[in-house]
């Protein structure tokens, strides 16, 4: 039995992504894509076990970056994490799938999507102090099997303090590092999405 048995996740058709203008890497023209993909007429829930092996669909994944005083959170993905293909890599992104439990009155619109973001953040991190957030980019990497079935929505959180700790075992060795460190000696140990994000941090 699949470890994803019974899990439903929010997806769009790959065809829609191609129609909007598929890209490799980062796309900062957020509005061109977001208003369409976070539209209840264009997204739907799909069985995760099926979606993980189906490149004709893209799973929508919020990918949140956290900044305090110019430094960004990063952490090690431990073996207890859900995506085995990313274990032993460092990541800058916090997030996950949007599930039916996140659905709000707008059906599968922005309110539902943001409820899923909030749930994922609260599940994975303990954040002390206030913060602001905004969506800054979309992220796509078709160069590997994980990326082919996912489409990232990059959120930038500005933190009031650096008092942030892990809330689950899958997130280990959480720390803050400078852009120079993330673009330098740490870069090769980052998962592919984090490498792509690290390369454009100075532009955020």
GULUMLO-497489 format. One line per field, with one value per residue: x, y, z of N, C-alpha, C, O in turn; residue in one letter. Coordinates in steps of 0.1 Angstrom, whole numbers. Layout:
n.xx = [X_...] .
n.yy = [Y_...] .
n.zz = [Z_...] .
ca.xx = [X_...] .
ca.yy = [Y_...] .
ca.zz = [Z_...] .
c.xx = [X_...] .
c.yy = [Y_...] .
c.zz = [Z_...] .
o.xx = [X_...] .
o.yy = [Y_...] .
o.zz = [Z_...] .
resn = [a_...] .
This chain:
n.xx = [8_5_23_10_-16_-50_-46_-55_-47_-41_-41_-31_-37_-10_-11_-25_-5_14_0_-3_24_50_80_114_129_128_100_90_68_42_14_5_3_-8_-35_-49_-42_-49_-77_-109_-120_-100_-84_-81_-88_-67_-57_-29_-9_-13_-8_19_32_25_32_15_0_4_13_3_24_30_59_78_99_120_131_153_168_184_193_186_164_174_175_180_167_153_151_126_109_83_89_109_128_141_156_183_192_197_173_156_130_98_68_41_16_-17_-46_-79_-89_-83_-101_-122_-149_-146_-144_-120_-102_-82_-85_-88_-63_-44_-52_-42_-15_-10_-16_4_27_24_24_50_68_77_71_82_70_60_52_54_41_45_37_61_72_70_79_96_109_118_138_142_128_111_106_92_65_56_47_59_49_63_68_77_86_89_105_100_117_145_136_129_119_120_91_87_100_111_123_155_184_180_187_199_213_236_231_254_266_247_247_273_295_275_258_258_248_222_187_172_152_157_183_177_162_181_198_186_182_191_175_150] .
n.yy = [-12_22_49_72_67_74_102_134_159_193_201_212_210_200_209_234_249_250_264_289_296_279_275_273_272_302_324_356_371_371_375_369_342_333_342_326_299_296_294_283_270_259_242_213_185_156_122_116_96_88_112_117_102_112_132_147_163_190_194_218_237_255_273_284_310_323_353_372_400_400_374_340_313_279_243_208_181_154_118_112_128_134_132_110_113_137_135_140_163_199_224_255_260_260_242_226_203_213_204_187_194_221_235_263_288_298_277_263_285_315_319_293_283_299_292_266_272_285_264_245_259_263_236_229_247_266_299_327_360_386_386_393_385_378_368_360_348_322_288_264_232_211_193_171_142_148_175_175_170_189_223_252_278_306_321_349_354_379_382_392_385_362_340_310_277_242_222_196_163_159_182_192_205_234_266_300_316_337_354_352_329_309_310_303_282_265_259_236_216_221_213_211_231_249_257_271_292_304_315_339_355_381_397_397] .
n.zz = [0_-8_8_6_6_2_6_-5_-28_-39_-74_-107_-142_-162_-188_-186_-173_-193_-212_-201_-201_-198_-178_-169_-137_-120_-119_-117_-124_-110_-109_-135_-135_-111_-105_-122_-118_-91_-91_-87_-109_-123_-108_-88_-65_-62_-61_-41_-44_-71_-83_-78_-96_-121_-146_-161_-146_-122_-90_-66_-46_-18_-10_13_22_48_63_83_93_70_69_61_68_69_67_75_57_72_75_83_69_44_16_1_-19_-14_9_32_21_23_29_20_20_34_36_19_7_-5_11_13_38_41_27_21_22_-4_-21_-40_-40_-34_-7_4_-5_10_36_36_34_59_77_70_77_105_113_109_119_149_155_170_178_155_120_84_52_17_-17_-39_-62_-87_-90_-109_-118_-141_-144_-128_-113_-91_-94_-118_-113_-96_-88_-76_-53_-43_-12_7_39_63_92_126_147_153_166_160_158_151_145_139_134_109_102_107_124_121_110_106_78_58_27_11_22_15_-12_-17_-2_8_-12_-30_-14_-11_-18_-51_-56_-36_-43_-67_-56_-39_-56_-65_-43_-36_-51_-40] .
ca.xx = [0_13_24_1_-30_-61_-44_-59_-39_-45_-33_-36_-33_2_-15_-28_8_21_-7_1_38_59_93_123_135_120_92_85_55_33_0_2_0_-15_-49_-55_-40_-57_-90_-116_-124_-88_-77_-90_-80_-63_-51_-15_-1_-14_-2_34_38_18_37_5_-5_13_9_6_32_36_74_80_113_119_142_154_181_192_196_175_163_175_174_182_155_156_144_111_101_74_95_122_137_148_163_197_195_193_162_153_116_88_55_36_4_-30_-55_-93_-92_-80_-111_-130_-161_-143_-141_-106_-96_-71_-87_-84_-49_-37_-54_-33_-1_-9_-16_17_37_21_27_64_76_72_76_79_70_52_58_46_45_40_41_72_76_66_91_94_121_114_150_143_115_103_101_83_51_53_48_61_45_73_63_87_82_98_103_104_128_150_132_121_123_113_80_85_113_116_131_166_195_175_196_199_226_236_230_267_268_238_252_287_298_263_249_258_241_208_178_172_143_164_194_171_158_193_205_179_178_193_165_137] .
ca.yy = [0_35_57_83_61_82_116_141_171_202_201_218_202_205_216_248_256_252_274_302_299_271_280_265_281_312_334_366_377_362_377_363_328_330_344_315_286_296_297_270_264_254_233_202_175_144_112_119_84_89_125_117_95_116_145_155_172_197_196_232_236_267_271_297_314_331_362_381_408_396_360_331_299_266_231_195_172_141_106_111_136_126_130_103_118_149_133_143_176_211_231_268_262_253_241_212_202_218_192_190_201_235_242_274_291_301_264_261_298_320_317_279_281_305_284_255_277_287_251_239_266_260_222_226_257_275_312_337_373_389_385_397_376_381_358_367_341_308_280_251_225_199_186_159_135_155_188_173_168_200_237_259_292_311_331_355_358_388_378_402_379_349_329_301_264_231_217_182_156_160_195_191_215_246_278_312_319_348_351_348_315_301_310_298_268_257_258_223_207_224_207_219_243_259_263_281_304_310_323_351_361_395_404_396] .
ca.zz = [0_-9_20_4_4_7_7_-17_-29_-50_-86_-119_-153_-169_-200_-182_-170_-206_-219_-194_-204_-189_-177_-160_-128_-112_-126_-108_-129_-102_-112_-148_-133_-98_-106_-130_-111_-78_-95_-85_-122_-129_-99_-82_-57_-69_-52_-42_-49_-85_-88_-77_-108_-133_-150_-168_-136_-114_-76_-61_-34_-12_-7_21_26_60_64_95_93_59_69_57_74_61_76_69_56_78_69_87_60_35_3_3_-29_-9_22_33_14_30_22_25_19_43_29_15_-2_0_12_15_51_40_19_27_14_-18_-27_-41_-44_-27_8_6_-6_21_48_36_37_73_83_68_85_119_115_107_126_159_152_180_172_143_106_73_41_3_-27_-47_-74_-90_-91_-116_-122_-148_-146_-120_-111_-81_-100_-129_-108_-87_-91_-63_-51_-34_-3_15_52_70_106_136_155_148_175_152_160_143_151_136_133_95_100_116_122_116_113_97_71_49_12_7_26_8_-26_-17_3_12_-24_-36_-5_-11_-28_-64_-55_-28_-51_-76_-48_-33_-67_-67_-30_-35_-59_-33] .
c.xx = [9_12_15_-13_-40_-59_-48_-52_-43_-36_-40_-31_-20_-1_-18_-15_15_13_-4_15_47_73_101_130_125_112_86_73_44_19_-4_-3_-10_-30_-56_-54_-47_-71_-98_-120_-112_-80_-86_-81_-78_-56_-35_-6_-1_-6_13_40_32_22_27_-3_6_7_13_12_36_50_78_94_111_132_141_168_190_196_184_175_166_177_178_170_159_148_130_103_94_80_108_132_145_156_177_201_190_182_161_138_108_75_51_23_-8_-40_-70_-97_-90_-91_-120_-142_-158_-140_-126_-98_-85_-73_-84_-69_-41_-40_-45_-18_0_-8_-2_28_36_25_43_73_69_79_72_80_62_59_48_50_39_45_50_75_69_79_88_108_118_127_152_129_106_97_91_68_47_54_48_55_54_68_76_81_93_95_108_116_133_147_123_127_115_102_77_99_119_125_142_176_190_184_194_213_224_234_243_270_260_242_266_288_287_255_248_250_226_200_177_164_150_176_189_168_171_199_199_176_180_183_151_135] .
c.yy = [13_42_69_79_70_97_123_155_180_202_209_209_208_213_231_255_259_263_288_306_291_277_271_274_290_321_344_374_369_363_370_349_326_331_333_302_285_301_283_263_257_244_223_193_162_135_114_108_85_101_124_110_100_130_153_164_178_199_210_231_250_264_284_299_324_340_370_387_403_382_351_318_289_255_218_187_158_130_105_120_128_123_124_108_130_147_136_156_188_218_245_269_254_253_227_213_209_206_196_197_216_242_251_277_294_289_262_274_302_318_303_277_287_298_272_260_279_274_245_246_263_245_221_235_263_288_321_351_374_387_390_387_382_370_366_361_328_301_267_245_212_190_173_154_142_167_186_173_179_213_245_273_297_323_336_360_367_387_390_398_367_338_319_287_254_226_202_176_157_172_195_202_228_258_289_314_331_344_346_333_305_300_305_284_259_253_244_213_210_216_216_232_253_265_274_294_311_319_337_359_376_403_404_408] .
c.zz = [0_4_19_3_11_8_-6_-17_-41_-62_-97_-130_-159_-181_-197_-180_-184_-214_-214_-198_-194_-189_-168_-151_-121_-122_-116_-112_-123_-107_-125_-146_-121_-99_-114_-123_-98_-82_-94_-98_-128_-120_-93_-73_-64_-59_-53_-48_-65_-90_-88_-89_-121_-137_-159_-159_-127_-100_-71_-48_-29_-7_0_25_38_62_77_94_82_58_67_64_64_71_68_69_62_72_73_78_50_21_3_-7_-25_4_21_26_24_22_28_26_29_36_26_7_4_-1_14_28_51_33_27_18_0_-26_-28_-45_-34_-12_12_6_6_34_48_39_52_81_82_77_100_123_116_116_138_158_163_174_160_130_96_62_28_-6_-37_-60_-76_-93_-98_-120_-127_-150_-138_-118_-101_-87_-111_-125_-98_-93_-78_-64_-40_-25_4_28_58_85_116_144_148_157_168_155_152_152_148_133_119_93_111_113_116_120_103_91_61_35_7_10_18_-7_-28_-13_5_-1_-29_-27_-4_-21_-40_-63_-47_-35_-60_-68_-43_-44_-69_-54_-29_-43_-51_-24] .
o.xx = [19_2_11_-22_-40_-68_-44_-51_-49_-24_-51_-22_-19_6_-15_-13_20_20_-3_18_52_77_96_137_114_118_78_67_37_12_-16_-11_-19_-37_-68_-63_-52_-76_-93_-122_-114_-70_-98_-69_-87_-50_-30_3_9_1_20_52_34_17_30_-12_17_-4_24_6_45_52_81_100_102_143_131_178_202_203_173_186_163_180_178_162_167_139_122_90_97_77_118_144_155_161_184_213_181_183_163_133_111_71_58_21_-9_-41_-73_-106_-95_-92_-124_-144_-167_-135_-120_-89_-79_-63_-77_-63_-32_-31_-40_-11_10_-1_3_36_46_29_48_84_57_91_60_88_57_72_36_60_29_55_46_81_62_89_79_117_116_126_161_119_94_85_83_59_37_62_39_57_52_64_85_73_104_84_118_124_128_153_110_139_104_103_68_109_131_132_139_177_197_187_187_223_213_236_243_276_264_239_270_283_288_247_236_246_219_205_179_168_150_180_195_170_171_205_205_168_172_182_142_125] .
o.yy = [13_42_75_87_73_104_118_161_175_203_213_201_221_223_240_267_270_271_298_318_297_283_262_284_285_325_340_382_361_353_366_344_318_323_330_294_274_310_274_251_249_239_226_193_158_139_114_111_82_101_130_112_94_140_164_172_172_205_214_226_256_254_294_290_332_334_375_380_401_377_355_312_289_257_218_186_151_132_97_120_116_113_131_107_134_157_134_159_186_218_247_279_242_264_218_224_210_199_208_205_223_255_248_270_293_290_260_273_294_315_301_271_280_298_268_252_274_273_240_239_261_243_212_232_264_290_323_354_364_386_391_381_389_363_376_367_323_306_259_252_202_180_165_161_142_170_195_176_178_215_245_280_293_333_328_369_363_390_397_406_362_327_320_285_257_225_196_184_156_173_197_207_233_259_287_313_334_332_336_326_295_290_302_275_247_243_239_203_204_212_228_242_265_277_284_305_323_329_346_368_383_415_411_410] .
o.zz = [7_11_29_0_23_9_-17_-6_-50_-60_-96_-128_-160_-184_-205_-184_-185_-221_-221_-198_-184_-199_-161_-155_-117_-132_-107_-105_-130_-109_-127_-153_-122_-94_-112_-123_-94_-76_-100_-98_-138_-125_-92_-74_-72_-49_-64_-55_-71_-100_-96_-92_-132_-131_-163_-163_-126_-99_-73_-38_-35_-1_-7_31_39_62_80_94_84_49_71_66_52_83_55_79_56_64_67_80_47_15_6_-5_-32_9_10_24_32_10_40_33_32_30_31_1_16_-11_16_29_60_33_37_9_-9_-37_-18_-54_-27_-5_22_14_11_43_59_45_58_91_92_83_107_134_124_119_139_159_166_166_154_130_98_62_28_-4_-42_-69_-66_-98_-95_-124_-120_-157_-140_-120_-103_-86_-112_-133_-92_-102_-71_-74_-29_-31_8_28_58_90_113_148_139_157_169_155_148_164_152_130_117_83_123_102_106_132_93_98_57_32_-1_2_14_-13_-39_-20_4_0_-32_-32_3_-32_-39_-67_-50_-33_-62_-73_-43_-40_-75_-54_-23_-41_-55_-17] .
resn = [x_x_x_x_x_x_x_x_x_x_x_x_x_x_x_x_x_x_x_x_x_x_x_x_x_x_x_x_x_x_x_x_x_x_x_x_x_x_x_x_x_x_x_x_x_x_x_x_x_x_x_x_x_x_x_x_x_x_x_x_x_x_x_x_x_x_x_x_x_x_x_x_x_x_x_x_x_x_x_x_x_x_x_x_x_x_x_x_x_x_x_x_x_x_x_x_x_x_x_x_x_x_x_x_x_x_x_x_x_x_x_x_x_x_x_x_x_x_x_x_x_x_x_x_x_x_x_x_x_x_x_x_x_x_x_x_x_x_x_x_x_x_x_x_x_x_x_x_x_x_x_x_x_x_x_x_x_x_x_x_x_x_x_x_x_x_x_x_x_x_x_x_x_x_x_x_x_x_x_x_x_x_x_x_x_x_x_x_x_x_x_x_x_x_x_x_x_x_x_x_x_x_x_x] .
